[in-house]
């Protein structure tokens, strides 16, 4: 399912299947159609993943457009979608969407995130973090639930936090 090796920086995961790792089943996401194995990894059907993305994108919110570059600190409520480049810190009780082609360098602390673009730094979520097939994430993750689609690239360390 996931290639795993230990190194001096921690654990590297390479996604080869669509899957979800959850530290707590009380997460808003219900994985009723998934088959769970004894490692805590479940396979999801593509339509389940697409339904999740549609639900997240229908929440509305702000947008940092393609071609835009922002440096500094961002705080928000609701949902923010990054299509451009962001350098700095993001701290929010809301949902973050990082589109394919977008880039974030910095620290992200949000309730949940859906990443299709590039993120370099530390990402902390109190809920789910979803890495889509075009995602490229390098850094530290501290999450309650983690979804990695086939084709996504992750290099770094993961800490599963459970229910806080």
ABEGO torsion letter per residue (X at the ends): XBBBBBBAAEBBBBBABBBBBBABAABABBBAABBBBAAGBBBBBAAAAAAAAAAAAAAEEBBBBBGBBBBEBBBBBEBBBBABBBBEBBBBABBBBBBBGBBBBEBBBBABBBBABBBBEBBBBABBBBBBAABBBBEBBBBABBBBBBGBBBBEBBBBAEBX
